[in-house]
């Protein structure tokens, strides 16, 4: 019989960087009592994102952060050719890192669907689920968790 389970998760971040959510999401699967199904995760913010990536070598996360910072610089945007004038971000109501954070989120993901079986997430051996904070200051982030299964 198909059942559903809803939960919320609050995560404090310390600023730009990655927070491993894997154990907290696994705990939610266990708490649901469901044996198999799918966990849908929605990050309820527009200046951070979700990613599934390697958990064995921390240099992977450093390289990912460096790439996205180069792709979406804090000071503004230039033509993709690299030639031409810098156009500063116009939206800066919440500070100079606000608009670059929105662009970084738009290029990544704010939702994930994760299968589980026998009450365990079906991630690869070297995979973890991360909240990727794009703002310089820490924040309390909220996630909606919706499990469907049996």
N, C-alpha and C positions, 0 to 999 in steps of 0.2 A: 504494500500500500504506500502510495506517494505521500510524503509528509514534508512540511517546511518548518524552518526554525529561523527566527530573526534575532540578531544581536547587534550591539554597538561596541566599538573598540575606540578608546582614547589613547593617543600616543603623544608623548612630549618629545619634541626634537630640540637639539641644542644649536640649531642653525644649519647652514648648508651642509648637506651630506646624506648618508644612508643610515636608516634604522632597520634592522632585521626584524621582520614581523612573523617569520615562519613559526616559531614556537607558540606565539599568541593565536595565530590562525589555526594551528593544529589543536590547541586547547579548546577552541570554539567548536571544532568538528567533534571532539570527544564529548564536550558538554551537550551537544545537540542530541546525542544518543543515536544518530543516524549511522548506518553502516556503509552505505554507498550512495553517491550522488555527486552534486556539484555545489561548490561554495562560490557565490558571486560576491565580490568585494567592490564597494564604491567608496572612493576617497572624496570626502565632501568639501574639497577646497580647490581653488584654481591657481595655487602657487606652489604646489608640490605634486608628486606623481608616484605611481607604482611601477615597479619593474621586477621581473624574474631574472636573476643573473647568478653568476658564479659566487659560491661562498667559500671556496678553498684558498684563493689567492687575493688578498686585499688590494693588490695593485690593479686588478681589473676595475674595481670601483673608483680608484684614483684616476685611471685612464678615461673611464666613462665621464666622470665629472669634468676633467680637463677638456675633453672633446666638446661637451655641451656648452661649457663656458666660452670656448673659442667660437663655436657656431652662433651663440647668442650672447655677445659681450654686454657687460653691464652698462657701458657708456652710450650705447646706441647701435645703430645698424648702418652698414655700408652696402653698396651694390654687391651682389655675389661675386663679381669679378675682382673685388678688393680695391678697385679703382673708384675714385669719386669721393664726394664729401660724406662725412659722418653725419647721420641724422639722429640727434638725441631722441630718446624715448619721450613721447608727449605725456603719457599717463604716468604720473608719479605721485598720486594722492597719498599713497602709503609709504613713500620713500623711493629712493633711486633704484632699489632692487626689485620693486614690485612688477613693473612691466616685463623685464627680462624673465622673471619667474613665471609670468603668465605664458609667455612664448615657449619657454622650456616645457611647461606642462602640456601645451597644445601639441608639441612635437613628441611627447611620450604617451603615457596612459594614465587615466584616472579610474579605470575599472579593470578587474581581472576575473576570469572564471577558472576555478581550480577544481579538477576532479578529485574525488576521494573514494577509497574502497577499503573495506574492513576497518573503517573508522580512522584511516590515515590518508593524508594528502599524497597524491601521486606525483611528486616532484622527482626530477632526476637526481642522481647521486650527488652532484655538485651544485645543485640549484637551491636558492633561497629567495624568499619574497621580501622585497625592500620597499619602504617608504622613502622616496627621494625628495628631501627638502631642498627647495630652490631659493629660499629666503635666507638672508644673513643672520637674522635674529631667530632664536628658538620660538617655538609656538606649540600650542596644544592642538593636535589634529584629530579629527573624528572620522571614523570609517563605519559604514553600514555593511553588515554581513548578513547575507540571505542564503540559507542552505536549503536545497531541494534534494530529497532522496528518500531512502527507505531504510 
